Amino acid sequence: MRMSLLKPFSKLPGLNTANILLVEFEELFQQSLADALVEETAVTVNVRLAKNLPLPKENEEVRPRIDLVVFIINMTSELSFQSAEASLKYLDSGFFLGKVCFMVTNARNASVPTQRLDSVRKLAASLHCSLLFAEDQTPEGVTNAAERLLTILKVSAGLVPMTTALYLSNLTRCTVPPDIDQPTFD
Amino acid sequence: MDDSVKSLLQRLIRRIPSQLLKTTLEKWGRLTAEQQQSLDFTQSKWMLTENLLAMCEENECTLRHIAELEVTYIMDYPNQGMWYAYQLMDPEDDAHCVELIQFKEQFKTHLRELVRHVSIIIKKHTDEAAWIRIAWGDTYTRPSHMKPTYIVHYLQSPYVFVSNLTSKNKPLLSQALLLSTRYQAIKDANLSGRKLTAIRDLLMRQYQQVFPTKYPSPLAEENQSITNPQIEKEQDKNAANRLQLAREAFGDGTLPQLQSAVYKLETKFRDQTNKTMTARDEPFKCVVKFASTNLLESLRDCASSGFASAPVTPLLSSISLKGKNYFVITDNGPGAATQTRRSQN
């Protein structure tokens, strides 16, 4: 179990390179997001795609240092959320200092139970991670999501002077309102 | 041409969709070339029916001729109504030598011995199957053509597909079939559906099967939608594994279009958090039905995308491996799935 932890600082960074890991159970949005992310020209962005963690041991040698891990959760699927939650324990705790964020799709869908959204927010808040909401059905939505991820990624990869991942995450991390457990008007 | 013939023809023309009518009538072959040419298929069904009635009157078509038209139509478009699969068991020594002419004669003879008034039409399909249409009567009444039974039997195989058979006529049909095919018993194959082609392909394994191999062909290259070297899939091997297991369980390529699977559970209730239910001794009876436009493709997709755990549970893979879509699960294990659903006598 300890051997399969993904560690944030055990490898050397690449020159002007940022590596991002997208974890998504459905393996759909991550494809279009990856295509949008690699279009960045100022920095070389490498995208690794996975369905869940742990990652296969065979790739350990070849895998570069991961600067940012993004968990993509489809709000209409409980399985998607559970898969992301189960994958968290395979990340070394060093990642939770600003190198993990959650990206949520379909949050506005009418079939999503409110408890699920609350659970995601509580999870992100307890881990001090950012929570991003994305729209994955249109090209603009994909571009928009990719841009926001790139902003965080550049900081996490140490490519933005005077800023670190920990500093940024303190500003952007998810918080839950104190009355989150009160019944709503629905 | 008496009224029963006319009404049968009218009902039949009403049933056949206009775009299929032309080819069906050509195949039927009872209209002369001029008659066939003079028919205008852009007219309304009612006009067409009137014209056809007149032509059949001219040609002196009998009830049997109209029945043959129905057989021609159903043979080309069999995916309507409910079909049930049966399997013949315990062949006699000469069961494998039965060929069509012998089968036809024997079947007609035996059935006529059992039922005084019955109308039987047997035709050979292009794929060598014997198609039988039976209009049942009884000792005192003439056969009724309103609800004929259709039977499809692939000679040299023990499979029979039946549509529209009443329980009253079932023992008569079974008897005639057993005697003419030289088998000793017939049992329900627990496979049914609206598409004859689908249940036939499933039962007779007419789809691309995949067998377990130690060195599968490079599957990962098939899904190469990402060619950018900056994008890398971490779990390619896992995905390829899942895909291989799914293909082994359900097959490759286009799968037979099965539309439902039913599991009848007679097992004890097992949720430990519900004490009142687990305390009961009797099994918890429930029926689980899976329905889809293409059930096997959806199940294969579930397995390859990771929704269903790999390797595929035998409960689901039995659909393809055993060619059934009705299962009875008892606590003794899925071996009970081979029990017959209806008693055969």
Interface residues (C-beta under 8 A of the other chain):
Chain A: L21 F25 E26 E27 Q31 A34 D35 V38 T44 V45 N46 V47 R48 L49 A50 K51 L55 P56 E58 N59 R63 L79
Chain B: S225 I226 N228 Q230 I231 E232 K233 E234 Q235 K237 N238 A239 S305 G306 F307
